Amino acid sequence: MSGLLLIAGDCVRRHNVAPFFIPYMWKVLPVTQKPDQCLGEWIDREALAEAMIPMIGQLYRNNNVVTSIYGRGLINRSVIAILKAHRFARHRLVDEAELSVHETFPILKAMSELKLGAASVDLGKMVAKFKAEGNGRSVEQFTRDELADVVGKQNGAAREGTDVVLYGFGRIGRLLARILIEKTGGGDGLRLRAIVVRKGAENDLVKRASLLRRDSVHGPFDGTIVIDEANNTLIANGNLIQVIYSNDPSSIDYTAYGIKNALLVDNTGKWRDAEGLSQHLKCPGIDRVVLTAPGKGALKNIVHGINHGDISADDKIISAASCTTNAIVPVLKAVNDQYGIVNGHVETVHSYTNDQNLIDNFHKGSRRGRSAPLNMVITETGAATAAAKALPVLKGRLTGNAIRVPTPNVSMAILNLNLEKATSREEINEYLRQMAMHSDLHKQIDYVSSQEVVSTDFVGSRHAGVVDAEATICNDNRVVLYVWYDNEFGYSCQVVRVMEDMAGVNPPAFPH
């Protein structure tokens, strides 16, 4: 195959050239690609990705600066993961050109020299903005101008971390623990201090630690876990976590463990209204409560990206809604804003959960007593109704139902919508692609265009939902959208975003 090939004049490893010179050494040569040239280009990119890792880590731990590439986090990532994040960015660019590590490296290096305060910086978007609005400025000057709000503010306004208690340690509780531990940074954000469970056995602590360490769906814990049975504590990547055994949510004195003004996350689903959840607020050391299930009554159901601005300082108890509500509402809002939704139906194809039986047995719910691994089970979902709580404009416009299927994780929402405006498959797909890249919903909506993806490809997705563009059906003003979502991990990421808002620990995001 002939054509134009970008190759580096020299590479870091072969000629001992300082990495930050590399972006200015590229030549465009009309050549036929050869194995040595392809390998040489890969080695150059590997070297730059390796050089990025310590800068990413130092910015995170010393400055509380979180870096990403179009929503793909870079903290604690390997060389390959960093290069894959760059490769992924081609889906976000109009010409589907691959984002080069030679473009992101100079910006990252400039950031490392500015003594930044807390911030969230998307390197992919910084590169795009530099290309569009650089106006002859150097990379260093552009970066300084763009991040001016936090330049020189390292250790300026010290933030105190917010203590977090996980009440319940099931599927969502353990994933929240993983995410919170991963995001500890310098300790001035959310800090996991305790988990509360009912004691199940004499070796309960060992079993809890094992379930955190190993997960059949999400893989091994990324780090180290030390068990201290004498003190009922776990030390996970330096986080000292107190394990508290209790059957009564209102009888624990958290201050006895040094916990104060804590944000408690109730993962049990046992109490879903203000009266039941307010039991936690009676405990010394607890200041606020987040429910990881749809709230009942007057509780605010918050879908981050949609109505998180409704959280006020006076809110002591809020709900983070359900995984399905989080998956569908961002896409519904995007579609309604552009085309208007007259009405529609949401059908959820949902992985089975612990609420179902492994084999046929009594269950108070209809059909849920039948074996989950062996059957598709029709059941109800409140997601369509709950969507209206987060997005009131949809009240009365949607119906919904669900089918539980024999997979352990990753679900799909099928949105069958009648629109006010006619559109085409190509148009609505491109609109949703742009929403996934450039809108305020970029952390909620992801986008994939492949005829080969299946459910397991979305395990570990940090987005609320992923639009499957190849499955989109459109006929005039009727559209059917297919939205994948990791109903465990993706939802847990949304819960953490709500927690960060409630605790007020969200740093400013760049570029503007």
Sequence and secondary structure as in RCSB ss.txt:
>XXXX:A:sequence
MSGLLLIAGDCVRRHNVAPFFIPYMWKVLPVTQKPDQCLGEWIDREALAEAMIPMIGQLYRNNNVVTSIYGRGLI
NRSVIAILKAHRFARHRLVDEAELSVHETFPILKAMSELKLGAASVDLGKMVAKFKAEGNGRSVEQFTRDELADV
VGKQNGAAREGTDVVLYGFGRIGRLLARILIEKTGGGDGLRLRAIVVRKGAENDLVKRASLLRRDSVHGPFDGTI
VIDEANNTLIANGNLIQVIYSNDPSSIDYTAYGIKNALLVDNTGKWRDAEGLSQHLKCPGIDRVVLTAPGKGALK
NIVHGINHGDISADDKIISAASCTTNAIVPVLKAVNDQYGIVNGHVETVHSYTNDQNLIDNFHKGSRRGRSAPLN
MVITETGAATAAAKALPVLKGRLTGNAIRVPTPNVSMAILNLNLEKATSREEINEYLRQMAMHSDLHKQIDYVSS
QEVVSTDFVGSRHAGVVDAEATICNDNRVVLYVWYDNEFGYSCQVVRVMEDMAGVNPPAFPH
>XXXX:A:secstr
 EEEEEEESS HHHH   GGGGGG EEEEEEE  HHHHHHHHHHHHHHHHHHHHHHHHHHHHH EEEEETTEE T
T  HHHHHHHHHHGGGGSTT     HHHHHHHHHHHHTS   SEEEEHHHHHHHHHHH TT  HHHHHHHHTTTT
TT TTSS    EEEEEE  SHHHHHHHHHHHHT TTSSSEEEEEEEE   STTHHHHHHHHHH  TTT S SS E
EEETTTTEEEETTEEEEEEE S TTS  GGGGT  SEEEEE S S  SHHHHTTGGGSTTEEEEEESS   TT  
B  TTTSGGG  TT  EEE   HHHHHHHHHHHHHHHHH EEEEEEEEEEE  TTSBSSS   SSSSTTSBTTT 
 EEE   HHHHHHHHSGGGTTTEEEEEEEES SS EEEEEEEEESS   HHHHHHHHHHHHHHSTTTTTEEEE  
SS  GGGGTT  SSEEEEGGG EEETTEEEEEEEE TTHHHHHHHHHHHHHHHT    EE  
